[in-house]
C-alpha cells in the first residue's frame, strides 16, 4: 500500500510538472533587428496567478558610474538593494509613480533595501551623475522573462489556460499585447514586433568643468 | 573697486584642499591639453601693436568629493597647468591652485537645477616675472538641464590678483553664460557669452622719446592707469593697466571620444570697451579626459 501511494505521488508530480508550457517571445523592431532588454510577461486571464517575491533582495549595482543591469524585472513585493561598487559616491533615486525613493550619497554597500510594492515601470537615476539611468519593471505576475541580445525570452512554467502576453521596454513607443493560449505541455513561439523611440541619453563625456551635478 | 587681497582666498582654499584626503573620497583625476591661436595677444587697440600668438598647454586636476547631506556636495580641487607661448616666451607660464566649492541640487533628477558657491585660488609664474601673480576669487554659479539635449549654465566670479608689477595687478567681476546643445550622446554644440568689468592690461607699441619709452599712440599717455615698459614681446611695448568692460561670445563644437574623453574646437570673440578698446579672437582645440 505504501509503495502504491509513493508511486501515485511521483506520477502525479511528474504529470503536474509536465502540465506547464513555455512561451518563447522574440522581440524585433520593424526592421527585424532583435530588441534586447524588453520585459515579456503574461497575465492569466481566467485565474490570476499569485506572485511570490524572492526571500533575498535583488541587486542592482553601480559600477564605472553606470547601473547594472540596465533593465531589471521583479514581482510586486520584491526588495532591491543598490550596492555601489564605484569609488565615487552615488545618490540613487526614483521619482516614478510606481515607486518614489532616494538613497542619499553613499559608497559601498548601502544598508537600505527598497521594497517595490506597486506594479509598473520605475526609472532609476543618480542625482550626481545625470547620465546614469536604469529601469525596474515591477510585475503582478510570476510569469515573465527579459529578452537577451538575440531578442528572445523564455517564459516558463505556464499552466494551461488563457493569457495576455505583453511586452515592456524603456523606449517602447506603443503598448503591445496579444492573447495566447497554453494547451498542455506544448511550447510556442511568439514573435512580437515593437517600435522603439530613439535612444536619447544624457551625454557622459567630460568637459572642462570638473565633477559633480553635471 | 575691490581691494587686492594678495591671495587670501587662495590661501584659504589651499589650506582646505589639504584636508580632503582625510574626509572625502578621491582624488578623481581629469586632464586637459590644448593648442590655441590668439590674434591680439597684446590686447592692443587697432593700429597700436596688435600681435597674434600661438600657444599650447596642458593641465591636470585632482578632485575630492564629500557628501554634505541631502543633495549637497563639497568639492575641493587642486589644479596644475602650464602654457607655452611659442610666439612670445614671456607669456609662457605655470599655474597651480586650489578650489573649494559647495554644490547643492534643488531636488531630485537630471533636470533639477543646481547651485554652487566657493573660493578659487591660483598662483601663476610667468617667464616674464613681472606678470607673475597670485589670484583669489569668490565663485558662484547655476546650472540646469532643460532636456536631454539642452543645458544652461551661469558662472560668476569676483576676483582679485596681485602681480609682481603693479601694472599686472587688479580686480574684476565677471558673469558668463553657456547653452549646451547635445545633438546626441556624441556631439555637443556650446554657445557662450560673457561680461567682465575690472582691470585689464593693454599693450601699445613703444617708441623712444626724450622722456624714455612712450606709447606710439599719444592719446594713451592720458590713460589713467599705471603703465610700464615691457620686454615681453619682440618689439618694445608699453603695458597699461586700464579699467574696462569686456564682452565675449563664442561657439564650440565638441565630439565625445568614448565615455571619458572629449575634443573641443572653440572660437571666441572678445570685445573690450573703455579707455583702451580692443578686439581679440581666440581659436582653440582642446581635449579633456576624466579617469
Interface residues (C-beta under 8 A of the other chain):
Chain A: X87 X88 X89 X91 X93 X95 X102 X104 X105 X106 X107 X125 X127 X128 X130 X200 X201 X202 X203 X204 X205 X206 X207 X208 X209 X210 X211 X212 X213
Chain B: X25 X26 X28 X30 X32 X61 X63 X65 X67 X69 X70 X71 X73 X75 X77 X103 X105 X108 X109 X110 X112 X114 X116 X143 X145 X148 X149 X153 X182 X184 X185 X186 X188 X254 X256 X257 X258 X259 X260 X261 X262 X264 X286 X288 X289 X290
